[in-house]
Amino acid sequence: MAKYLVVSTSGNPSSNSRKMGRIAFAYLRKEKMDCEWLDLAELELPLCDADACYAHPAARRLDKAVATADGIIIAAPVYNYDVSASAKNMIELTGSSWEDKIVGFLCAAGGMSSYMSVMAYANSLMLDFRCIIVPRFVYATSDVFDEEELLEKKVIARIEQVAAELIRFTEALRG
């Protein structure tokens, strides 16, 4: 059976991308998938220094979670027209553990201007680690959230669709 991982990459306690990730995680659990939730805000990860950072216990835990997953959903905030620095740091800390993973994206941003911001990140995963990127992703702006939850049912349905596509791709390619 394939193993799935949902990673929240935001450090904000009321993160909209985390809310999106929780919806995807709940969907995977509802579908009875072997799934793990990982919140980078709870790990106290070091910044990648290309040296001692790899031995840090939190970096090792992250590396193991990525290495053992077949399909991964990354829930990331978008800042300054790019995914968060913590999302990039995650790849830098785990490197080759990403090889041949199936990856989907859930992105939250303040406005519509950064719609394509996930592409450089996705390209890095494709070119450096031969990841398969689910060609459907969700980009949601702050107007569909309140302090507690995602309010827009259409966006919730799209998040569940990304999770369903992750399952479909992973099962087809790992079959």
Secondary structure, DSSP 8 states (H G I E B T S, - for coil): --EEEEEE----TT-HHHHHHHHHHHHHHHTT-EEEEEEGGGTT-----SSGGGGSHHHHHHHHHHHH-SEEEEEEEEETTEE-HHHHHHHHHHGGGGTT-EEEEEEEESSGGGTTTHHHHHHHHHHHH--EE-S--EEEEGGGB-SSSB--HHHHHHHHHHHHHHHHHHHHHH-
